[in-house]
Amino acid sequence: MSGPLKANSGPDDYLPVFHSKFFFEDSMVMIQMSGPLKANSDNSLPVFHSKFFFEDSMVMIQIENVLFKVHKSKLVKSEVFSDMFAIADDSHNADNSNNDNKPIEGLSADNPIKLEGVSAQDFEALLTFLYESHCTPTHPALDISHTLPALRLAHMWNFSDLRAFLLPRVEGKLSDVDKIYYAREFDVERWIIPAYIKLCQRNEPLSSKEAERIGLQNSLLIFHIREERFRYPTTCSCRSPARKMCNNCRGSTTSTADPPEEVVIEKIKNWKKNGHIFK
């Protein structure tokens, strides 16, 4: 297999190791029930079960120096893998018609499909959810260290169902800064404005680390909107900051109001519309 999913840039002379969990020595078994569970009459032909009749095969995949042997049916849930296998089958059929019997990639450890641009650890996280998230009552540990790399590969390779399953679980684990950062990678527009609003309205300004993470333009937007808070202060006629009396200790506090949320949303939309320029 070649193209964007082709693997390792490392040396070709090392031996990969078998993955300890996702290397299945598997085969398919055909079963027709008889006796008390028998459904058809003796002279009727069995019918294929609509859900549990798998046209399956195993695929050998190498990432870094690790070999995975997994069910093809799991991978074809991805549009990218599904198209890749279809192209490979067409190519193999064309080779056979020309009497050019090239070995098919992915059928043996000697000729695996090699994937580059991803780590074996991230691929393991993806497989964990592909195999366990929808077929067991207990989901895999929904720790961000597992869900985030799985979501990244599900998004990259268009496992649409798994992506939809993981998105809300990742969202609940992310800070507002991280939501802005990952919204671009995962193309999740709905995360952005609520995260901006919370960062604009929180008491603490962005830290240097947070500003670096979301980038200069996003940081400038937040700093600009936070300055709007000083346009909505509560003051008295002498222009001194007005103070409110605490009902508990009877002390006074200076009050500065946040701009209305609709004002913040409008400024964010205009900023994006104007090419990240304030007008």
PEHU-V352817 format. One record per backbone hydrogen bond with DSSP energy under -0.5 kcal/mol. NH is the residue of the N-H (numbers start at 1). CO is the residue of the C=O. Records with the same first field share a line. If there is no record, write none. Layout:
NH: CO + CO
This chain:
6: 3
7: 114
16: 14
17: 65
19: 67
23: 21
24: 69
26: 24
31: 29
37: 34
38: 35
44: 41
53: 51
55: 53
56: 54
59: 70
60: 106
61: 59 + 68
62: 113
63: 66
64: 115
66: 63
67: 17
68: 61
69: 22
70: 59
72: 57
74: 71
75: 71
76: 72
77: 74
78: 75
79: 158
80: 157
82: 78
83: 79
84: 80
85: 81
86: 82
87: 83
88: 84
89: 85
90: 86
91: 87
92: 88
93: 89
94: 90
95: 91
96: 92
97: 93
98: 94
99: 96
100: 95
101: 99
102: 100
106: 111
107: 104 + 111
111: 108
112: 109
113: 60
114: 112
115: 62 + 113
116: 6
123: 119
124: 120
125: 121
126: 122
127: 123
128: 124
129: 125
130: 126
131: 127
132: 128
133: 129
136: 132
139: 137
143: 141
146: 143
147: 143
148: 144
150: 146
151: 147
152: 148
153: 149
154: 150
155: 151
156: 152
157: 153
159: 154
160: 158
163: 159
164: 160
165: 161
166: 162
167: 163
168: 164
170: 166
171: 167
172: 168
173: 170
174: 170 + 171
179: 175
180: 176
181: 177
182: 178
183: 179
184: 180
185: 181
186: 182
187: 183
188: 183
189: 187
191: 188
192: 189
193: 189
194: 190
195: 191
196: 192
197: 193
198: 194
199: 195
200: 196
201: 197
202: 198
211: 207
212: 208
213: 209
214: 210
215: 211
219: 215
220: 216
221: 217
222: 218
223: 219
224: 220
225: 221
226: 222
227: 223
228: 224 + 225
229: 226
230: 227
231: 228
232: 229
234: 255
235: 233
236: 240
239: 236
242: 234
244: 253
246: 251
250: 246
253: 244
255: 242
256: 254
257: 232
263: 260
264: 260
265: 261
266: 262
267: 263
268: 264
269: 265
270: 266
271: 267
272: 268
273: 269
274: 270
275: 272
276: 271
277: 271
